[in-house]
Amino acid sequence: MHFDLVDRVLEQSPDRIVTIKNVTAAEEYLQDHFPQFPVLPGVLMVESLVQAARRLLDSRPDPPSTRLVLGSVRALKYGSFVRPGETLRVEVTLHKANPDGTFDMKGEGTVSRDGTSEPATAVSGRFTMRPMSA
């Protein structure tokens, strides 16, 4: 099963991408997570960072020669829930391209709610994208 967690790219440069994911009540994973209080699962918030990073790295002038996957995650923090009807705004920046083919990234996902002026952080952290093993 594949979840596309990038609905639209808002901004993109060689080292930065901003995407959005509109969470709807029709999302299959919300049926079980949680029936009485549906929220975007934390692992899918991380996956939204990974998918945005993959789009960013694939669009560089020197794109990776193999598919990139999540290698490691550091300093991961969860904050606010993301509920149906809300939008997760994901910003990912390339921190460093390493000689071994890995990429150090920084990402943050925020959610804005009606009646609030400041977006709330839903997920943030640093992570590494690495080439997929054969």
N, C-alpha and C positions, 0 to 999 in steps of 0.2 A: 504494500500500500504506500502511496506517495502523497504527502501533504505539501502543496505549494503554498509557502508562507510569505511570498512576496506578491502582493496584488498589483503594486505599481512602484516604479522608481521615480522619486521626486527630484533628486539631485544626484549627480555623479561627476567625479573628477578622477584622475589617475590614482589618488590615494584615499578617496572618501566616497561613500555612497549613503544615501538616505532613501529608505523604502517605507512602505506602509503595508500593514496587514489588517484588513477589515474583518473583525470577528463577528460572525453571524450565528444565529440560533440554529441554522441548518448544518453547522460543522459537525461531522460524524463523531469526533472524539468528545464533544460536549454531552453526548447521550449518557456517558459513564463518568464524566469528570466535572462536576458532581451533579446528579439529577436534581437535587433541591437547590444547589448553588453553582450553576455552571460557570466555569472559568477556563481560560486558556491554560493548559498544563505548563508547568515550568520548563519541562524538557522541550516543549515545542517553542517556547520563547527563545531558548538557546538555539534550537534549530533555525529559527528565523534569523538569528545573527549569522549562523553558518551559511545559510542560503544567500544572504545579502553579501557576505564576504566572498563567496564563490562567484557571484555575478561581478563583483568589483575586480577580482583577480583575473577572471576570464576575459575581461574587456581591456586589460592593460596592453600596451604595445608589444610586450614580450610575454604573452600568456603562458601559463604552465602547460607542459606537454602531456600531462596526465590529469585525471580527475582529482580534485582536492577534497579531503575529508577532514573532519575535526580530529586534531591530534591531542590537544590538552586544553584544559580550562583552569584559569587561576583567578583568584579574587572575585569569584562569582557571588553576586548579591541579588536577592529578590526583594522587591518592595511591594508595589501595588498589584492587586489582581487586575486582570483584563477580562471583562465580561462581554457577553453577546451584545452587539450594538455599539461597541467601542472599537477604537482603532489603535493598534500598536504601531508607533513610529520608531523605526530602527535606524540607528546611525552607526556605521562601522568605518573605522579608519585603519589603514595599513601603517603599522608602527615600524616594521623592519622586514625586508626580504633577506632571508638567510642563504648562505652558500649551499646548504644541503637541500635546498628546494622547499623548505618550510617558510611560512610567513607568520610573523607575530602581529596580531590584530587586537584592536580594542573596540568594544561594542557597548551600546546602550539602547534599551528599548523603553520608550515612555508612552504613557497613556494620558489623554486629556479627557476630562469629564465636564459635562454641562455644569455651568455655574462656578467653575474654578478657573482662575487665570493662569496658574502655573501647571504644566504637565507633571505628573507623578512618575517617578522611575519605577518600572516594572521589573527590569532585569539589567544588570551591568556586569562587565568583567573583561578580562583579557583572555585571549585564547590563541591557539596555534592551529593553522591549517597546514596539512601535510599531504604529500602525494599518496594516493591509494596504493596499497601493496598489491602485488600480483597474486 
